[in-house]
């Protein structure tokens, strides 16, 4: 087995010697595509719902449910990315048994998590909707949200396990297979959405059913990979839970969990502030923005934001095997070269996104439905230009968090993942909204958080590199 791993990871992929740009492209391109396609699960639903009879009410409803689906993804990545990171470090140090256990134990934990979250979602759906801004007084919006949540819960096991295994498949040297597994599910969702929403006239329920079917396809393809894995084996020994292995993989995956949960906190806080101050904020038309309009718009902005972050994370995860292997092998020079390439690439991505948000906000928002009110379009412009105004710094910060994770520094990575969205953003948006009573002014809190998190990220990476030298 060791001979096979050495041949695969050194001779074929040349993680310790091949050109950095070549390796990152090999891993990152399929990974980026996989991440974008995964993000499309939610954004495609948003687009089709926006053009359906549900309109803004449907989009507001999916925004209320979206945080719960992100929680599911967060735990999938906690285990999946943690398993992959531990696998890479184990392979780099030639620890075959630990490499196998990192994947096997991860699979068992994914199954346990999937069952727990499904039961919680079905049992406490009313409480979940309330936490994320669902208000029974907004009757139509609330009804759509409840329908969507309950149906989505039935697909959570397929979603969690399918997404969690994606990182393991990539780390095994099969990024294209991982990409295909995700793409098949997303394409199924895209094809089925208009059928269920428009042809069968199932509206928001149809979008949820189409999503579940796509997730089942991804799950099946991911599970089938175990029959052809290259450098790990799933057997009785590898799936037997090992306390130390579980602890290490969960610690390594913690930044991924925090990154996703931070999105949940952002949306939950923003949604509740909108419910409190939406009717107090008057548009230039002298009409209040209300609750449904900001809820729908913030949901759309978060999905658009998610697309950009998915690309950035995809590029960063593409460098994870390279950083992990060379950290295990003690080759710090190649680690630095990989980090530099990742940061430059994601800086360029951030600049492109910034230009699009600032120049074409109306074009972007109109993708998600037509016939929107003046207040809807106006708030959307504010949201894209202000709330996402620090996207360049966000791209760098998200990269740094994954880079630190790849280097095995779970504490610093977790701190940085928490910093932007929780430590800095949440207090800022609450304070600004409370003082201004405005759902527009509160959007500036995102830029404040981006600046502070970028500074912290720079200092943490500098410190980590100094410690490794």
C-alpha positions in Angstrom: 0.0 0.0 0.0 2.8 2.4 0.9 4.4 1.8 -2.5 1.2 2.6 -4.3 0.8 5.9 -2.3 4.4 6.9 -3.0 3.9 6.3 -6.7 0.6 8.1 -6.8 1.5 11.2 -4.8 5.1 11.7 -5.8 5.6 10.2 -9.3 2.2 10.9 -10.9 1.2 14.2 -9.2 4.7 15.3 -8.2 3.4 17.4 -5.2 6.9 17.7 -3.9 8.6 18.7 -7.2 6.3 19.7 -10.0 5.6 23.3 -11.0 3.3 25.0 -8.5 1.1 26.7 -11.2 0.6 23.4 -13.0 -0.4 21.5 -9.8 -2.8 24.2 -8.6 -4.5 24.3 -12.0 -4.8 20.6 -12.0 -6.5 20.5 -8.6 -8.2 24.0 -8.6 -10.0 24.0 -11.9 -12.2 20.9 -11.1 -12.5 22.1 -7.6 -13.7 25.6 -8.6 -16.2 24.1 -11.0 -17.4 21.8 -8.2 -17.8 24.7 -5.8 -19.6 26.9 -8.3 -21.9 24.1 -9.2 -22.6 23.4 -5.5 -23.5 27.1 -5.0 -25.9 26.9 -8.0 -28.1 24.5 -6.1 -29.4 27.4 -4.2 -29.0 30.2 -6.7 -30.8 28.4 -9.5 -33.8 27.8 -7.1 -33.7 31.6 -6.4 -33.8 32.5 -10.1 -36.6 30.2 -11.0 -38.7 31.1 -8.0 -38.1 34.8 -8.7 -39.7 34.3 -12.2 -42.6 32.2 -10.8 -45.9 33.3 -9.2 -44.2 33.3 -5.8 -41.9 36.1 -6.9 -40.3 38.2 -4.1 -42.3 36.3 -1.5 -40.7 33.0 -2.6 -37.2 34.5 -2.7 -37.7 36.0 0.8 -38.9 32.5 1.9 -35.8 30.7 0.6 -33.6 33.3 2.2 -35.2 32.4 5.6 -34.5 28.7 5.0 -31.1 29.2 3.4 -29.2 29.4 6.7 -30.4 26.0 7.7 -29.1 24.4 4.5 -25.8 26.3 5.1 -25.7 24.7 8.6 -26.0 21.3 6.9 -23.2 22.2 4.5 -21.1 23.5 7.4 -21.1 20.2 9.2 -20.5 18.3 5.9 -17.4 20.5 5.3 -16.3 20.2 9.0 -16.0 16.5 8.5 -15.1 16.3 4.8 -12.4 19.0 4.7 -11.0 17.9 8.1 -10.7 14.3 6.8 -9.1 15.5 3.6 -6.6 17.7 5.5 -5.6 14.9 7.9 -5.4 12.5 4.9 -3.0 14.9 3.1 -0.8 15.4 6.2 -0.8 11.6 6.8 0.2 10.8 3.3 3.0 13.5 3.4 4.4 11.8 6.5 3.9 8.3 5.0 1.4 7.2 7.7 -0.8 4.8 5.7 -3.0 3.5 8.6 -3.9 7.1 9.7 -4.6 8.1 6.1 -7.2 5.3 5.8 -8.8 6.1 9.1 -9.1 9.7 8.3 -11.4 8.9 5.4 -13.2 5.9 7.1 -13.9 7.7 10.4 -15.0 10.8 8.4 -17.6 8.7 6.6 -19.1 7.4 9.8 -19.3 10.8 11.4 -21.0 12.2 8.3 -23.7 9.6 8.6 -24.3 10.4 12.2 -24.4 14.1 11.6 -26.8 13.7 8.7 -29.3 11.7 10.8 -29.2 14.2 13.7 -29.7 17.3 11.5 -32.6 15.7 9.6 -34.4 14.9 12.8 -33.8 18.3 14.2 -35.1 20.0 11.0 -38.3 18.0 10.9 -39.0 18.3 14.6 -38.2 21.9 15.2 -39.1 23.6 11.8 -41.2 26.3 13.4 -38.4 27.3 15.8 -35.8 27.2 13.0 -37.9 29.6 10.8 -38.3 31.9 13.8 -34.6 32.1 14.4 -33.8 33.0 10.8 -36.4 35.8 10.5 -39.6 33.9 9.6 -42.7 35.8 10.9 -46.1 34.1 10.8 -47.6 37.5 10.3 -46.1 37.6 6.8 -48.5 34.9 5.9 -47.6 34.2 2.3 -43.8 34.4 2.8 -44.0 32.2 5.9 -46.1 29.5 4.2 -43.6 29.2 1.4 -40.7 29.1 3.8 -42.2 26.2 5.8 -43.0 24.2 2.7 -39.5 24.6 1.4 -37.8 23.7 4.8 -39.8 20.5 5.4 -39.1 19.1 1.9 -35.4 20.1 2.0 -35.0 18.2 5.4 -35.8 14.9 3.7 -32.8 15.4 1.4 -30.3 16.4 4.1 -28.7 12.9 4.5 -27.9 12.8 0.7 -26.7 16.4 0.7 -24.4 16.1 3.8 -22.8 12.8 2.8 -22.4 13.8 -0.8 -20.8 17.1 -0.1 -18.7 15.7 2.7 -17.1 13.0 0.5 -16.2 15.5 -2.2 -13.1 16.7 -0.4 -11.9 13.1 0.2 -12.3 12.3 -3.5 -10.3 15.4 -4.5 -7.5 14.6 -2.0 -7.3 11.0 -3.4 -6.2 12.6 -6.7 -9.6 12.5 -8.5 -10.7 16.2 -8.6 -12.5 15.5 -12.0 -14.5 12.7 -10.5 -15.5 15.0 -7.5 -16.5 17.7 -10.1 -18.6 15.3 -12.1 -20.4 14.1 -9.0 -21.4 17.7 -8.2 -22.2 18.7 -11.7 -24.5 15.8 -12.3 -26.6 16.8 -9.3 -26.7 20.4 -10.2 -27.6 19.8 -13.8 -30.4 17.6 -12.6 -31.6 20.4 -10.4 -31.5 22.9 -13.2 -33.4 20.7 -15.6 -36.0 19.7 -13.0 -36.6 23.1 -11.5 -38.7 24.5 -14.4 -40.5 21.2 -14.8 -41.7 21.1 -11.1 -42.1 24.9 -10.7 -43.8 25.9 -14.0 -45.0 22.8 -15.8 -46.4 21.0 -12.7 -47.1 24.3 -11.0 -45.6 23.3 -7.7 -43.9 26.7 -7.1 -41.6 26.7 -4.1 -42.3 23.1 -3.2 -41.2 22.1 -6.7 -37.9 23.9 -6.3 -37.2 21.9 -3.1 -38.1 18.6 -4.7 -35.8 19.3 -7.7 -33.0 20.1 -5.3 -33.4 16.9 -3.4 -33.3 14.8 -6.5 -30.1 16.5 -7.6 -28.5 15.8 -4.2 -29.4 12.1 -4.5 -27.5 11.8 -7.8 -24.4 13.5 -6.2 -24.7 11.1 -3.2 -24.8 8.0 -5.4 -21.9 9.0 -7.6 -19.8 9.9 -4.5 -20.5 6.6 -2.7 -19.6 4.6 -5.9 -16.1 6.1 -5.8 -15.2 3.9 -2.9 -15.0 1.0 -5.4 -12.2 2.8 -7.3 -10.3 4.8 -4.7 -6.6 5.1 -5.4 -4.8 5.5 -2.1 -7.2 4.7 0.7 -9.4 1.7 1.6 -12.7 1.7 3.4 -12.8 -1.5 5.6 -13.7 -2.5 9.1 -10.5 -1.2 10.5 -10.8 2.3 8.8 -14.4 2.9 9.8 -13.8 1.9 13.5 -14.0 5.2 15.3 -10.6 6.3 16.6 -10.8 9.0 19.3 -7.5 10.6 18.3 -8.2 10.5 14.6 -11.7 12.0 15.1 -10.4 14.7 17.3 -7.7 15.7 14.8 -9.9 15.7 11.7 -12.6 17.7 13.5 -10.0 20.3 14.6 -8.6 20.5 11.1 -12.2 20.9 9.7 -13.2 23.5 12.3 -12.3 26.5 10.1 -14.6 25.2 7.3 -17.4 24.8 9.8 -16.9 28.3 11.2 -16.7 29.8 7.7 -20.1 28.4 6.9 -21.7 29.0 10.3 -20.5 32.6 10.0 -22.8 32.9 6.9 -25.6 31.6 9.0 -25.0 34.2 11.7 -24.8 37.0 9.1 -28.1 36.1 7.5 -29.9 35.4 10.8 -28.8 38.7 12.3 -29.5 40.7 9.1 -32.9 39.0 8.7 -34.0 39.9 12.2 -32.7 43.4 11.9 -34.7 43.8 8.7 -37.8 42.6 10.5 -37.2 45.3 13.1 -36.2 48.3 11.1 -37.5 47.5 7.6 -40.6 49.6 8.0 -38.6 52.4 9.6 -36.4 52.9 6.6 -37.8 55.1 3.9 -36.7 54.8 0.2 -36.2 57.8 -2.0 -39.8 57.2 -3.3 -41.0 58.1 0.3 -42.2 54.5 0.7 -40.8 52.2 3.4 -38.7 49.2 2.2 -40.7 47.0 4.5 -39.7 43.4 5.3 -40.2 41.2 2.3 -38.1 43.4 -0.1 -34.9 43.5 2.0 -35.3 39.8 2.9 -35.5 38.9 -0.8 -32.7 41.2 -1.8 -30.3 40.2 1.0 -30.9 36.6 0.1 -30.0 37.2 -3.5 -26.9 39.2 -2.6 -25.8 36.4 -0.3 -26.2 33.9 -3.1 -24.2 36.1 -5.5 -21.6 36.5 -2.8 -21.6 32.8 -2.4 -20.7 32.3 -6.1 -17.6 34.5 -5.7 -16.6 32.9 -2.4 -17.1 29.5 -4.0 -14.5 30.3 -6.7 -12.1 31.7 -4.1 -12.5 28.6 -1.9 -12.2 26.3 -4.9 -8.8 27.9 -5.8 -7.7 27.7 -2.2 -8.8 24.1 -1.8 -6.9 23.3 -5.0 -3.7 24.3 -3.2 -4.6 22.3 -0.1 -3.0 19.0 -1.2 0.1 20.8 -2.2 0.5 22.7 1.0 -0.5 19.7 3.2 2.0 17.4 1.4 4.9 19.8 1.5 4.2 20.8 5.1 4.3 17.1 6.0 7.5 16.8 4.0 9.1 19.9 5.6 9.4 21.8 2.3 8.5 25.3 3.4 9.8 27.0 0.3 7.1 25.2 -1.8 4.5 26.1 0.7 5.3 29.8 0.4 5.2 29.6 -3.4 1.8 27.9 -3.3 0.5 30.5 -1.0 1.7 33.4 -3.2 0.0 31.8 -6.3 -3.3 31.3 -4.5 -3.4 34.9 -3.1 -2.6 36.6 -6.4 -5.2 34.5 -8.2 -7.9 35.3 -5.7 -7.0 39.0 -5.6 -7.7 39.1 -9.3 -11.0 37.3 -8.8 -12.0 39.8 -6.1 -11.2 42.8 -8.4 -13.4 41.3 -11.2 -16.3 40.8 -8.8 -15.9 44.3 -7.3 -16.2 45.8 -10.8 -19.4 43.8 -11.6 -21.1 44.7 -8.4 -20.3 48.4 -8.7 -21.1 48.8 -12.4 -23.9 46.4 -13.1 -26.0 46.0 -9.9 -29.4 46.3 -11.8 -28.4 43.8 -14.4 -27.4 41.3 -11.7 -30.6 41.7 -9.6 -32.9 41.4 -12.7 -31.6 37.9 -13.3 -33.7 36.9 -10.3 -37.0 38.1 -11.7 -38.6 41.0 -13.4 -41.4 43.5 -12.6 -39.7 44.5 -9.3 -40.7 47.6 -7.5 -38.6 50.8 -7.5 -37.9 50.2 -3.8 -36.7 46.7 -4.6 -34.3 47.8 -7.2 -33.0 50.7 -5.1 -32.3 48.5 -2.1 -30.6 45.9 -4.4 -28.2 48.6 -5.7 -27.3 49.6 -2.1 -26.9 46.0 -1.1 -24.6 45.0 -4.0 -22.5 48.2 -3.9 -22.1 48.6 -0.1 -22.7 45.2 1.5 -20.4 43.5 -1.1 -18.1 46.6 -1.5 -15.2 44.9 0.4 -15.3 41.8 -1.8 -11.6 42.1 -2.7 -10.6 41.9 0.9 -13.1 39.1 1.6 -11.5 37.0 -1.1 -8.0 37.4 0.4 -9.3 36.7 4.0 -11.2 33.5 2.9 -8.0 32.4 1.1 -5.9 32.9 4.2 -8.2 30.9 6.4 -8.0 27.9 4.1 -4.2 28.3 3.7 -3.8 28.3 7.5 -6.0 25.2 7.7 -3.9 23.5 5.0 -0.8 24.2 7.1 -2.3 22.4 10.0 -2.9 25.6 12.0 -6.5 25.0 13.0 -6.5 27.5 15.8 -5.4 30.5 13.7 -7.5 29.4 10.8 -10.6 29.1 13.0 -9.9 32.5 14.6 -9.7 34.1 11.1 -12.8 32.4 9.9 -14.6 33.7 13.0 -13.1 37.2 12.8 -14.7 38.7 9.6 -18.3 37.4 10.0 -18.8 37.0 13.7 -16.2 38.9 15.8 -16.2 42.1 13.6 -19.4 42.0 11.5 -22.1 41.0 13.9 -21.3 43.7 16.6 -20.9 46.3 13.8 -24.2 45.6 12.1 -26.1 45.5 15.4 -24.6 48.7 16.6 -25.0 50.6 13.3 -28.6 49.4 12.8 -29.6 50.2 16.4 -28.2 53.7 16.2 -29.4 54.5 12.7 -32.7 52.5 12.6 -31.9 52.0 9.0 -31.6 48.8 6.9 -29.4 50.7 4.4 -26.9 52.2 6.8 -26.3 48.9 8.5 -24.9 47.5 5.2 -21.6 49.5 5.8 -20.8 47.1 8.6 -19.6 44.5 6.0 -16.8 46.8 4.7 -15.7 47.6 8.3 -15.5 43.8 9.0 -13.6 43.2 5.8 -10.9 45.7 6.6 -10.3 44.5 10.1 -10.3 40.8 9.1 -7.8 41.4 6.3 -5.3 43.0 8.8 -5.8 40.1 11.2 -5.3 37.5 8.4 -2.1 39.1 7.3 -0.7 39.1 10.8 -1.7 35.4 11.4 -0.1 34.2 8.2 3.1 36.1 8.9 3.3 34.6 12.3 2.6 31.1 11.1 5.3 31.2 8.4 7.8 32.6 10.9 7.1 29.7 13.2 7.6 27.1 10.4 10.9 28.5 9.3 
